[in-house]
Amino acid sequence: ITCSFPANGKFTDDQKTVYNAVLASNLAVQKAMKPGAKWPELHRLAERVILESLKEGGLLKGDVDDMMKHYLGSVFMPHGLGHFMGIDTHDVGGYPKGVERVQEPGVCRLRTARVLEEDMVITVEPGVYFIEPLLTAALNNPEQAAFINVEVLERFRNTGGARIEDDVIVTADGCENMTKVPRTVEEIEEWMSGGER
């Protein structure tokens, strides 16, 4: 699984902003998962929660619905939400006959566009990244640049980003998270300080 922890054991305020945006996104997706949920819609939910959190943290401004219309989420999360697991780590079966890839920024990177079914095993791994070519393109696109607080963004450039991966099983009425590691900022800092394990 992918876990983003601070190398020195303590999150800075900016690291907390990014990490908590990703964690909120991860938890929102898991809460919405159940048989019948559409994976592309869960990806969009992940993007929406990230954009809301980055707006709360001062990196973004404006209406989140408008940000979604201009695909701002794919600037910060340029990868798909997760992948199936099974015999292979990145298991096949994401696009069986009749399941088409959605041609939309961000969503087109999904490893599946399927409707979830009970007993599917899939990863939930949203992330926030500060990738220079994507940021430059967004800042040069007036429709996206209007939402970016450039002064605040400068603090985050060249910092990489964060991803949180959980491996889950779709159950009859939700999902079961099989990943058992520290997740909140407080839990991670406690664990890295040599505290309770």
N, C-alpha and C positions, 0 to 999 in steps of 0.2 A: 504494500500500500504506500501511497505517497503521503508524507506528513511534512509540513513546513514548521520547523521549530527555530527560534532564534539561536544562533551559534553560541552566544555568551550566556544563554539561559534566561534573559530578560527581554521582553518586548519593549521597544520604544513606542511612543504614542502613535507615530505614523505606522509602524508595524502592526499595532493593535487595530488601527482603522482598517487596514487591508485584510488582516487575518479574520477579524470579526465579520467583515463583509462576506468572506468566503464561507465561514462557518454558518452564518445566517442563511446563506444560499443553500448550503448542503442540508441543513435541518429542514428548511422549507420544502425542498424536493422530497426528502424522506417522508415528511408529514403528508404530502400529496400523493405519494406512491400507493397504488393498489391495482388489482386487476381492472383492465379497461382504460387506465390512464395512458395517454399517448406520449411517447418519449420526446418527440419534438416540442410538445407543450410543456413538458417538465424542463427541457433545456431553456425555453423562453422564460419560465418561472425563475430559473437560476439566474439568468441575465437580469431580469427585473429586480430581484432582491439585491443583486450586486450593485446595480445602478442606484437603487434607493439608498443603500448603505454608503456608497461613495458620495452621493449628494449630501447625506447627513454629515459625512466627514469633511465636507467642504471642497472636494475635488471637482464636483459637478454642480451645475445650477440649472434651473428650469424644470419643465414638466417631464416626468419619467415616461409617460405615455408617448410624448413626442420623441424622447430619446430612443424608445423602442422602434418607432416608425422609421428612424434614421439609422437603425442598426448599430447604435453606439455600444451595445453590449459586446459585440464581436471584436471591438477594439481592445477591450480589457480581458475578455475570455475568448481567445481565437481558436479554441479547440472544442470538441464535443464534450458533452456532459459525462459520458462513461461508456463502458463496453460490457458485453456479455462475458461471463466466466463459465468455465466448464472443464473439459479435458485440456484445453489450451487457455493460457492466461487471457489472451484476447480472442475469445472463442468466436467461431463463425456463426452465421445464421442471422446477421443483422438485416440483411436485405434479401429475404426469400422472394420467390416469384410473387408478383402482385404488390410488393412493398417498394415504393419509389423514394429515391433520395429527394429531399426538399431543397430546391435551389434558392437559398436565401443566405446572406452572410451569417456566419456562426452555425446555423442549423445545418448547412451543407457539410459540415465537418463531422456530423454524428456518425457513429459506427452502426447505428440502427435507427429506423424510424417506425419501429413496431409498436403495437399496442401491448402493454404489459399483461402477462398472464401469471396466474398463481404458479409458484415454484421456479420461475425464472430467477437466475442469479446474475446480478449486474452490478457494476460499480457506479457510485455516485461521486463524481470528483470535479466539482466546479473549481475555478481558479481565477485569480486576478493577476495580470501581468502588465508590466510597463515595457513594452517592446518598441524600441525606437522607430523602426520603419512604420509601424502601425500608428504610433502617436503622431509622427510627422504627417502621415497621410490624413489623419483625422483633423489635425490642426490646419491643414491646407484645404479641407473640405468645409465650406461655410456652414453647411447643414449640421455637421457634427461639432465643429469648433465652437459654435454658439453655446454649447452646453458645458464646455471645459473651462474650469477656473485655472488659467495658465500659471498664475503665481503659485498656487498650491501644488499644481502638477509638478512644477520644477523640483520640489522636495523629493518626489517619488521617482523621478527619472533615474535610470541606472541603478535601481534597487532590485530589479528582478521581479519578484512577485511571490505568490503563495498559492498552493493547491492543497485541498483536503480530500482524500479519497477514503470512502467507506465501501466495503463489500457487503451487499445486502441480498436477501432472498425475498421475493415478492410473496406475500402471504394472502390468505383469503380476504383479509380486510385491511391490508397495509403492507408493511415490510418489516423484516427482522434484520437488524444491523449485526453483522458477524465481527465487526472490527472493534477490538477492545483496547484502546489506547487513550492517553490523556487527550482531551479535545479543547477545553476552554483555555483561555489565556492563563487563568489561575491554576488550573490543573497542570498545564505544561510547565509553568514556572516552578511550581512545587516539586514536580517530578525531576526537573533538571537541577534543582538545588540539592537533590539527594534525599528528598523527603519521602513520604509514604509511597510504596510501590506495589 
